[in-house]
Amino acid sequence: MKFADEVSLAVEFCGFKMPNPFILSSAPPTGTGDMIRVAFRAGWGGAVTKTIGMDKDIGPNVTPRLHHLSFPGKADEPKKLYGLQNIELITDRKLEIWLNEIQMITKEFPDRLLIASIMAGGDDKESWQTLAKSCELNGAKMLELNFSCPHGMPEKGMGAAVGQNPEVCKTVTSWVKEVTKIPVMPKMTPNITDITAPALASIEGGADAISAINTVGAVMGIDLKTLNPFPDVGGYSTPGGYSGPAIKPIGLKAVSSLYNSINVPISGMGGIENWKDAAEYILLGARTVQLCTAVMFHGFSIIEELNDGLTGFLEDHGFQSLDDCVGLSAKKITDHVKLDRNIKKISSFNHKTCIKCDLCYISCRDAGYQAIAVNEERYPVVDTARCTGCSLCEQVCPVWDCVKLVTA
């Protein structure tokens, strides 16, 4: 184990020095100025306001607007959540209220990065520029352009309707850059084939950074008693934004793709629950990381674990700062054709920890290469001639240290 002389989580993002890379993303936890102030007192390095719009574009929310996915369990066991859908709209608070709160927050916390999230229609130059100028004038340190909300706004030409059209991304970014001097960061949607296209277009329009990803468009399911979709709003529902641990792989892919394609800083997000998740995003190219659903599940106090855990990670690897590891693993994401076909591994079983559940045998028999048999004592045995090292048995095994791949 290596130890650095001094370890610091401080990071510079678009010219602003932050005490740590952890930012609250634009969502319910940043729904009011008071909530952001509580978070800053707890130790968060930055926060993005809930998306601010012109008064003409805001409206009331529906009830309910959240629905979860959880691991199956018994009725007397606590729910273990891994996904959350939200169909909440942008802020329902007037622009003037937000501008007053931005002023108060920046005066009280000059060392924290307060980012104003703004959104208007893709053809509404006046609104984009009014929002941008107003937020800058009242103290916002940076602007996040919401090009990515997947629900409630695309039918109005807002949110994902902008982010799915690179030319509109470029145009809107240029409108904002015309009237502001603070950094501008468009937020990308994952609901697109190639996330690098709108990002590159935004950079052509003058973007100083890119944030990714927003929530994934999803339908959460059907109540099989009422036959109504979730969340049930008077018997109807709508596709909404899916977040939580389940979308982390989508976010990691997006950030690695962006890091290998663009030349501006990245703020990464999507399914970050703990410091390990944050470290993965940083290794794939994010200079800062944003969290929302984890805070909705556990509260602002998780910042302590995030800071402590990431500090320990840097110490363990001998890194002195985040600069030493940003993007370090991104170079290892490559094209499939470049992967080494000469590496040959096969499955190996630890009978001391095997619980004889037969899952490895069944999965290999019915969805693998029929390379596993069960002996008289009901322990799995590998046919080395048949095993191709796909690792299906390792994935389905409920015991962490029972199955591993070894060199053939």
N, C-alpha and C positions, 0 to 999 in steps of 0.2 A: 504494500500500500504506500502510495506517495503522498506527501504533504507539502503544500505550498507555504511559503513564509507568511504571506498575508493573502487572505481570500476576501474578495469584495463582490457583492452582487450589483454594485452601481453600474449603470449602463447609460450610454448616450444614445438618444433616439431623435434623429432629425434636429440635432443641435441642442436638445434639451437633456440635462443631466437628471437622471432618476435614481432614487436610492435602491431600487430593485426593479426587475423587469415585469412585475405583475400588475396588470391593468384590469379593472372591471369593464367588461364589454357593455355595449349599448343594449340595455335590457331592463326588466323590472328592478334589479338591484340598484340601478342608477336612475330610478324613476322620479326622484326629487333631489333638490340640492341638499336637503338635510341628510338623506341617505348617503350621498357621496361624502359629506363631511364626516359622518360616522365611520365610513370605510377608510378615509384618510387618517383619522385618529387611530384606527386599528393598525395602520402601517402599509396600506396599499400604495404602490408607486405611482399609479395613475388611474384615471377613470374616463370612460366615454359616456357622455350623457345619453339618456334615452333619446331616440331620434326626435329632433325638433323640426316642426314644419310651420308653414304659414297658417295663421288662424283659419283660413278658408279650407285648409286640407285636413284639419283634425276633426275627430268625431267621437261618439261614444263607443265603448267596447261592448261586446256581448257577454253573456253569462250562461254556462261556464266557458272558459277559453283555454283550459289546460287538460291534458290527459297523459298518463304515464304508461310505460312498459316496464314490467318487473319480471324477475326470474320466478318460475313456478315454485310455489311453496305451500305448506299446510296453512290452514286458516289461523292457527294459533302462533304462527311464526311471523316476525316482522317482514314487511315488504322490502325487497332489495331492488331498488330502481336502477335501470340502466339507460332509460330513454325518456324524454319528455317532449310532448308537442305543445306548442303555444300558438294560438291564433290571435293574440293581442296585437292591436295596432300601434302606431307610433304614439308619442305622448298625446294626452288629451288636455294638456295644460297650455295656456296661451303663451305666445312668444315673449311678451313683456315679463311674465313671471320668470321664465327661464333666464332671460338676460340679467335680471336683478340677482338671481341666484348665482349665475356664473361670476358676476362681480364679487359677491361675498366669498365664494369659495376660493378664488384666485388670491384675494387679499389675505385670507386666513392661512392658505397653504401654498405659498409661492414656490416651494420646492417640489410640488407634485404636478404631474402632467395632466391637466384638465383638457380633454378633447371634446369638442362639440360635434355631435352627430347631426347632420342636416339632410333633408330630403325634400325634393319637389318633383314635378313632372319633367320628363325628358325634353319637353319643348318649352319649358317655363323658365327662360333665362332670368327674368326679373326676380322671380322668387328665389332661385339659387343665389343670385348675387345679393339680394336683400338679407337673406339668412346668413350668408358668409360674412358680409360686412358688419352686420349687427353683432354676431358672436365674437368676431375679432375685436371690435370696438369696446366690448364689455369684458374683455380679458381672457377669452379662450386662447390657449397656447397652440392649438392645432385644430384642424377640421377633419372629420371623417365623413366622407360622402357616401350615403347609404344607397348603393347601386344594387342592393341584393335582398331586400325583404321579400320573402316568397309568397306572402299572403296579404290580402286586404288592400294592396296598393297596385300590383301589376296591371289590374284591369283599368286603373286610372293613368297608366303610363308612368308609374313610379316604381321604385324598388327594383326587383329583378327584371322588370321590363327594360330598364336602363342597362343593367349589368349584363344582359344577354345580347346586347348590341354594341360591339366595339366602337363603332363610329359615334354613337350617342355618348358612350363613356368619354371618348376623346373630347367631344364638343362641350359636354357639361363641365368636365375638369378644366378646360380652357376658360370657360365663363367664370368659374370661381377664381382661377389664378389671375384673371384680369383685375380683380378688385381687392385681393388680399395679399398680405406679405407673410403671413404665418404658414407653416407647412400644411399641405393638403394630402389626405390619404383616402383614396377610394376603397370601399369595402366590396370584395368580390363575392359573387354567388357560386355555390358548388353545383347549381342546377343548370349546367352547361357542359358541352362536350370537352372544350379546351379552355381551361381557366386562364391560360397565359394570354389568349387573344385580347380579352377586355383589359387585362392588366397592362399589356404593352401599349394598347391604344390610349389608356389613361396616362401612361408615362409620356407618350407623345404630346398629350394635352397639357403636360406640366406637372404631373403628380410627383410628390416628394417621397412618398412611401405607399405601400400597398398593405391592406389588411385582408386576411382570409382565414377561415371561411365564415359566411353567415350560415344560418340553419338550412337543413336539407328539406325540400318539399316532401310532404308525406301525408298519407291517410292512415290514421292510427288503428283503425279496426272497426268492428261492428259488434254491438251489444246483441248477442244471440237470443236474448229474451224479448227485447222490444224491436229488434231488427233495425235499430237506428244507429247511424255512425257516431263515433266519438270525435271530439266532445259533443255531446248531444245538446244542441241549441234549439229547443222546441221541435225536436224530431229531425232536424237537419244539421249538417256540419259542412266543413270546407277543408280543402287541403291546407295544411299549416306548416310551421317551421319545426323540424325535429332536431333536438339537441341532446346532449348528454354523452356518457362514455361510448355509446354505440357508434357515434359518428367520428371518433378520433382517427381511425384509419383513413377516412375520406379527407379530413383536414390535413393529416400528415402528407398524403399524396399531393394535395394542392400546394402546400408550402414547399415541398421539395421540388416540385415542378417549377414553381415561381422562382425559387432561389437559383436554379440552374438556367433561368431564362431572362431574368431582369437584373437591373443594376441599381435598384433602390432598396432601402431597408424594408423588412417585412414584419408585421405584427401578426402572429399566428394564433389561431384559436380553433376550437371544435373538440369537445369531449375531454377537456383537461380537468381531471379530478384531483390530482396530487402533484408533488414535485417531480415524480418520475415522468409523468405525462409532459410536464413543462420542459424537462430536460430533453425529451425526444424531439419536441418542436424546435428547441434551440439548436440541437445538433443537426436538424434538417434545414436550418436557415433563418429561423425567427430571431430577431433581436429583442423583441418584447413578446409577451404572451398575454392573451385576454381570457378571462373566465366569466361565466354567467351561471350555468346550470348547477355547478358545484356549490356556488354561493346560495342558490335557491334551495338546495338540499341541506347545506350545512352551516350557512351563515358567514359573515365577514371574517370571523376569527380564524378561518383556515389559512389566512395569510401567514400565521406563525409557523405552521407546519411547512408551508411552501418555502418560506425563507430558510428555515433550518435545514430542510431536506436538500434544497438546491445548494446551500453552502457546503453541506457534507459531501455532496456529489463532486463539487469542484475540488475539495480537499483530497478526496479519495483518488482523483485522477491527476493531482498535481497541477491543476489549473489555478491561476491567480485571479482570473476574471472571466466574465462571459465572453469577452473578445477571443479568448483562447479556444472556444469550442463552438461558436456560431457557425453553422454550416459544415462542421467537421465530418458528419456522416452523409451529407448530401451527395458528395462525389461517389459514394458507394451505391447510389440508386442508378441503375444503368438499364440498357435495353436487354430484353430477354435473350436475344441472339448472342449477346456478349458473355452470358453466364457460362461457367466452366462445366462442360459435360463430362470431364474426366474424373470428377469427384464421385466416388462410389461409397455409399453407406447403407447399412442394413439395421433392422431393429434388434434390440437386445433387452431382455426382461430381467428384473430383479425379483426373484420369487419370494424373497424375504418380506417385501412390501406389497406383493400382489394380494388383492382381496377376492380373487376368483369371481369377478363379476361377469366375465365372458364378453365384455364390450369390445375388446380388441379383436377377439376371434370373430364375432358377428360382423363387425364393420369391415374387416378385411375379407371375410367370406362373401359378403353381399355388395361391397362397394370398393373393394381393393383388388389384390392380386392372389387371393386364396393362399397366402403364404404363412398363415398361422394355424396351428393345430392345438388341441388341448390334450394333455397326457392323462394318465390314469388318476393322477392326483388333482386334476383340473387346473393345472398351471399351463400357461401358453408356451408353445414351442415354435421357433421360427424355422421355416424351410428356407435356408439361405439361397437356394437356387431360384426360388420364386420371388423372394423379397426384392423390391426395387427401391426401397428407401423413401417411399412417399411420405412417411411419418403420420399416416392416418391413425394408426394405433396409439401413437403418442398423444395425438390431439384429443381422442375420445376417452383416454384413460382418466379416471377420476382421482388417481393418486399421483402426486407431483413427481416422485422419484422412482416410479416403477418401470417406465419405458424410456429408453434413450437410443439415439442412433450412434452406431460405432462404425469405424472404417471397415469396409468389407475385406 
